[in-house]
Amino acid sequence: MRDDELRARLTEWAGPLRAAPPPPLAAIQRRRRRRAARQAAAAGGAVAAVTAGAIVLAGWPASTAPRPAPPVSPYLAVPLPAPDAGPETAPYFITLDAGNRQPATVSRASGGILGQVRAPAPGLTLTWVTAAGDDRTFAFAARDQAGQTTFWGLRLSAAGQPGRLTRLPVPPLAGGQLTGLALSADGSQLAIASGTGSSSTGTGGAPRLEVASLATRTVRTWSAATGQVSMLSWAGDDRLAFYWLRRSPGTGVPRPGSGVRLLDTTRDPASPLAASRLLVPDGVTVHGSAGITGARIAPDGRSVFLTLHPAPRQGRFRIVRFSVATGQLEQVILSSPGDSLGYCGVTWTSPSGERLLAQCGIAQTVRSDHGTTRPASQTWSIPGSTTADPTSFAW
């Protein structure tokens, strides 16, 4: 079609629109008021429907401060979601079998199993799974019969179908115990914590915190003679949160400096204690709940979510939110009876940290209550681990 013919055709199509009278001013003003009301309702956020033994979606009013732009990386299967995106930013999740940790199951949060991921070679057992910020890129740890741990990557298609496991350019962990694994939000860095000795007493030897760059194939290592590093989680940049525990040999009391710490991984390697700053000390107490059993930093690096357990094993577990800037308590998210079985903690947060999925107990369901005057609820079944420990699932 020539330009003059196209121009004539468009003029013909536009004729009825030009001839139609504009809507009355009152109608235009009503439409504007309705649109503003819908936007205000959508910005209100989700309100948690909290029950023990369930995963719940919680939200609170968004901060007025500007949010950092989502990072872009060639290692992600799809771009990261917008900073204040809702629960649809985590439509897929992976769980490992509670017994032999294989195969891994890829599920749709709205219901249904999309596929399974088996160990990449005979004799390997999948032991840990972690997710990047795009909800399509995952990393696994696999242990062989000799005790060596290797690391593998997985991409999901746009429809959530799993691809093949591929070996990541990360040195294997020979011996020792894997105590933490976290894939950065942009999928370009893998943080690995390991050590020897008892992970429960905090007196283990040779704790190591390694950050492997998948782009440069280099590894930076922070190590110490004693202590333990665990509960790794990335902010949306080069900062890594972790739990540091070192007890006095005689009394078993955590030494000063134990607790949730924040490491700038661009700094020169040293000991994890010397290279990081303390966010929340180990002895923090909230309404009688004390002792940190879970920690996760929000992707924007402004809040850290902790799980505190009763001592001695009575009372209530509590999931709480602390400010990274001040170290002060901001909110109690969830309380659950102290005899709850399985994992209690935060499993996923939105990029801004203003919406989260939290779980206490083993009745693995998700309840989503949208912030409206009449909430529309949806319950998601989560198959997989009956122990629900944090190494066995990733969103």
C-alpha positions in Angstrom: 0.0 0.0 0.0 1.4 3.4 -1.1 1.7 6.4 1.4 -1.2 8.3 -0.2 -3.5 5.2 -0.1 -2.5 4.5 3.5 -3.2 8.2 4.4 -6.6 8.1 2.7 -7.5 4.8 4.5 -6.6 6.2 7.9 -8.6 9.4 7.2 -11.6 7.2 6.4 -11.2 5.2 9.7 -10.9 8.4 11.8 -14.0 10.0 10.3 -16.5 8.5 12.9 -14.2 9.4 15.8 -14.0 13.0 14.6 -17.7 13.3 14.2 -18.6 11.9 17.6 -19.2 14.6 20.3 -16.8 14.6 23.3 -18.2 13.1 26.6 -19.6 15.6 29.1 -17.1 17.2 31.5 -18.9 15.6 34.5 -18.3 12.2 33.0 -14.6 12.9 32.5 -14.3 14.0 36.1 -16.1 10.9 37.4 -13.7 8.7 35.4 -10.7 10.5 36.9 -12.0 10.1 40.5 -12.6 6.4 39.9 -9.1 5.9 38.4 -7.5 7.7 41.4 -9.5 5.6 43.8 -8.4 2.3 42.1 -4.8 3.4 42.2 -5.0 4.3 45.9 -6.5 0.9 46.7 -3.9 -0.9 44.7 -1.1 1.0 46.5 -2.4 0.0 49.9 -0.5 -3.3 49.9 -1.5 -6.7 51.2 -2.5 -7.5 54.8 -1.2 -10.7 56.3 -3.7 -13.4 57.2 -1.6 -15.2 59.9 -2.2 -18.7 61.1 0.2 -21.1 62.7 1.5 -23.9 60.5 1.0 -21.9 57.3 2.9 -19.7 54.8 1.3 -16.3 54.8 1.6 -13.2 52.6 2.2 -10.1 54.5 2.5 -6.4 53.4 2.7 -2.9 54.8 2.6 0.6 53.4 5.3 1.3 50.9 8.1 3.7 51.7 8.1 7.1 49.9 11.9 7.0 49.4 13.0 6.1 45.9 13.8 2.5 45.2 16.9 1.3 43.3 16.4 0.2 39.8 16.3 -3.6 39.4 19.8 -4.9 38.2 20.2 -6.3 34.7 22.4 -9.3 34.2 23.0 -11.8 31.4 22.8 -14.6 34.0 19.1 -14.1 34.6 16.5 -16.0 32.5 14.2 -13.0 32.5 14.6 -9.4 33.8 14.0 -8.8 37.5 10.5 -7.7 38.6 9.7 -4.0 39.4 10.7 -2.9 42.9 7.2 -2.9 44.3 5.7 -5.8 42.3 3.2 -8.0 44.1 3.2 -11.8 44.8 3.1 -12.6 41.1 6.8 -12.0 41.2 7.2 -15.4 42.6 5.0 -17.6 40.5 7.2 -20.7 40.6 9.1 -22.4 43.4 11.3 -25.5 43.8 11.2 -28.1 46.6 13.5 -31.0 47.4 12.3 -34.3 48.6 12.6 -34.5 52.4 14.2 -38.0 52.4 16.9 -38.4 49.7 16.6 -34.8 48.4 15.8 -35.9 44.8 14.2 -35.3 42.5 13.5 -31.6 42.9 10.0 -30.5 42.0 9.1 -27.4 40.1 5.7 -26.1 41.0 3.4 -23.3 40.0 2.3 -21.1 43.0 -1.2 -21.0 41.6 -1.3 -24.8 41.6 0.2 -27.7 39.7 3.5 -29.4 39.2 5.5 -28.3 36.1 8.3 -30.8 36.1 11.0 -32.5 38.1 14.8 -32.0 38.2 17.0 -35.0 38.9 20.6 -35.1 40.0 22.9 -34.5 37.0 24.8 -37.7 37.4 24.6 -41.1 39.2 25.8 -41.0 42.8 25.0 -37.3 43.3 22.3 -36.1 45.7 20.7 -32.7 45.5 21.1 -31.1 49.0 20.4 -27.4 48.6 18.5 -25.0 46.3 18.6 -21.2 46.1 16.9 -18.7 43.7 17.9 -15.5 42.0 15.6 -12.5 41.8 13.9 -13.3 38.6 12.2 -16.5 39.8 13.5 -18.3 36.8 17.2 -18.8 37.7 18.2 -21.3 40.4 21.4 -22.9 41.8 21.7 -26.3 43.4 24.3 -28.0 45.6 24.9 -31.7 44.9 27.0 -34.0 47.1 28.6 -37.2 45.9 29.3 -40.4 47.9 32.8 -39.3 48.7 31.6 -36.1 50.4 32.4 -33.6 47.6 29.9 -30.9 46.9 29.5 -29.4 43.4 27.3 -26.6 42.2 24.8 -26.5 39.4 22.5 -24.0 37.6 19.0 -24.3 36.3 16.8 -22.0 34.2 13.1 -22.2 33.9 11.3 -21.3 30.7 8.8 -18.5 30.5 6.1 -21.1 31.2 8.1 -22.5 34.2 9.4 -25.7 32.5 12.8 -26.7 33.9 15.8 -27.0 31.6 18.9 -29.1 32.2 21.2 -28.7 35.2 24.5 -27.2 34.1 27.7 -27.2 36.1 28.6 -23.8 37.5 32.1 -22.5 37.2 32.6 -22.8 41.0 35.3 -24.9 42.6 33.9 -28.0 44.4 33.7 -28.1 48.1 35.8 -31.1 49.2 34.9 -32.3 52.7 33.5 -30.0 55.4 29.9 -29.1 55.8 27.9 -26.8 53.6 26.2 -24.3 56.0 24.9 -21.7 53.6 24.1 -21.1 49.9 22.7 -17.9 48.3 22.5 -16.8 44.6 22.6 -13.0 44.1 19.6 -11.2 42.9 21.1 -10.8 39.4 22.3 -14.4 39.2 25.9 -13.4 38.7 27.4 -14.4 42.2 27.0 -17.5 44.3 27.8 -17.2 48.0 28.9 -20.4 49.8 29.4 -20.9 53.5 31.1 -24.0 54.9 33.0 -25.3 58.0 33.9 -28.3 60.0 32.8 -29.5 63.4 29.4 -29.0 65.0 27.0 -26.5 63.4 24.8 -26.4 66.5 27.4 -25.5 69.0 29.1 -22.7 67.1 32.5 -24.0 68.0 33.2 -25.6 64.7 36.6 -25.0 63.0 37.7 -23.3 59.8 34.5 -21.4 58.8 34.7 -20.1 55.2 32.6 -17.7 53.3 33.2 -17.7 49.6 31.7 -15.5 46.9 32.1 -16.9 43.4 31.7 -14.7 40.4 30.1 -16.6 37.5 31.3 -14.0 35.1 35.0 -13.9 35.9 35.3 -17.4 37.4 37.1 -15.9 40.4 36.4 -16.7 44.1 36.9 -14.4 47.1 37.2 -16.0 50.5 36.7 -14.8 54.0 37.8 -17.3 56.7 38.5 -17.7 60.4 39.9 -20.3 62.8 36.7 -20.9 64.7 33.0 -20.1 64.6 30.2 -20.7 62.1 28.8 -18.8 59.1 25.2 -19.6 58.0 21.9 -18.1 56.9 23.2 -16.3 53.8 21.0 -13.8 51.8 21.9 -11.1 49.3 20.7 -7.5 49.2 20.2 -6.3 45.7 23.8 -5.2 45.3 27.2 -6.5 46.5 26.2 -6.7 50.2 25.7 -10.1 51.8 23.9 -10.8 55.1 24.9 -13.8 57.2 24.6 -15.2 60.7 27.9 -15.4 62.6 28.1 -17.6 65.7 31.1 -18.2 67.9 30.6 -19.5 71.4 33.0 -19.5 74.4 34.4 -23.0 74.8 33.7 -23.2 78.6 30.3 -21.6 78.9 28.8 -22.0 75.5 27.7 -18.4 75.6 27.9 -16.6 72.2 30.8 -14.3 72.1 30.4 -10.5 71.4 29.9 -10.0 67.7 27.7 -13.0 67.2 24.5 -12.3 65.3 23.3 -11.2 61.9 26.1 -9.3 60.1 26.4 -7.4 56.8 29.4 -7.9 54.5 30.4 -5.7 51.6 31.8 -8.3 49.3 33.8 -5.7 47.3 36.1 -5.3 50.3 39.4 -7.1 50.6 39.0 -10.6 52.1 39.7 -11.0 55.8 37.9 -12.8 58.6 34.0 -12.7 58.3 33.9 -10.9 61.7 36.4 -8.2 60.8 35.1 -7.5 57.3 31.5 -7.1 58.3 29.3 -5.0 60.6 26.8 -6.2 63.1 23.1 -5.6 62.3 21.3 -7.5 65.1 23.1 -9.2 68.0 22.5 -12.8 68.8 20.9 -12.1 72.2 18.1 -9.9 70.9 14.7 -10.6 72.6 11.3 -9.7 71.3 8.3 -10.4 73.6 10.1 -13.3 75.3 11.3 -14.9 72.1 15.1 -15.0 71.8 17.8 -16.8 69.8 18.1 -16.3 66.1 17.2 -19.3 64.0 16.6 -17.7 60.7 17.6 -14.5 58.9 16.9 -12.9 55.5 17.7 -9.5 54.2 15.3 -7.7 51.9 16.6 -7.2 48.3 16.7 -3.4 48.7 19.0 -3.9 51.8 16.8 -1.8 54.1 15.2 -4.4 56.3 16.3 -7.8 57.7 13.8 -10.4 58.8 14.7 -12.7 61.7 13.1 -15.8 63.2 13.4 -15.9 67.1 12.6 -19.0 69.0 11.5 -19.4 72.6 14.0 -20.4 75.2 13.6 -22.9 76.7 11.4 -24.2 73.8 8.2 -22.8 75.3 6.2 -19.8 74.3 6.1 -18.6 70.7 8.3 -18.4 67.6 8.3 -14.9 66.2 9.2 -13.6 62.8 10.3 -10.0 63.1 11.5 -7.1 61.0 14.6 -5.0 61.9 16.0 -1.9 60.3 19.4 -2.4 58.6 20.3 1.3 59.2 19.4 1.5 62.9 19.3 -2.1 64.1 16.0 -1.4 65.7 12.8 -3.5 65.7 10.3 -2.3 63.2 7.5 -4.9 63.2 6.5 -8.3 64.5 5.3 -10.2 61.4 4.2 -13.6 62.7 3.9 -15.5 65.9 3.6 -19.3 66.2 3.5 -21.8 69.1 6.9 -22.9 70.2 6.2 -26.5 69.6 5.7 -25.9 65.8 7.6 -28.5 63.8 9.7 -27.8 60.8 11.0 -24.5 59.5 9.8 -21.2 60.8 11.0 -18.1 58.8 10.7 -16.0 55.7 10.8 -17.9 52.4 10.6 -15.0 49.9 10.3 -11.2 49.9 9.4 -8.8 47.1 12.3 -6.6 45.9 11.4 -3.8 48.2 10.7 -6.1 51.2 7.2 -4.8 51.6 5.6 -8.1 50.8 6.8 -11.5 52.0 6.0 -15.1 52.3 6.5 -16.4 55.8 6.1 -19.9 57.2 5.9 -21.5 60.6 5.1 -25.2 60.8 4.7 -27.9 58.2 1.1 -27.3 56.9 2.6 -25.9 53.7 0.0 -23.6 52.3 0.0 -20.0 51.2 -2.9 -17.6 51.9 -2.9 -14.4 49.7 -5.1 -11.6 51.0 -5.2 -8.6 48.7 -5.4 -5.2 50.2 -9.1 -4.4 49.5 -12.1 -3.9 51.7 -13.3 -7.4 50.8 -10.1 -9.5 50.4 -10.0 -12.1 47.7 -8.2 -15.1 49.1 -6.4 -17.8 47.3 -4.7 -20.9 48.9 -1.7 -22.5 47.2 -0.7 -26.1 48.0 3.0 -26.6 48.3 4.2 -30.2 47.8 7.6 -31.5 48.8 9.5 -31.4 52.0 7.7 -32.4 55.2 10.6 -31.1 57.3 10.4 -27.7 55.5 13.9 -26.7 56.3 15.2 -23.7 54.5 17.7 -25.7 52.3 14.9 -27.6 50.7 12.9 -24.9 48.9 13.4 -21.7 46.9 11.1 -19.1 45.4 
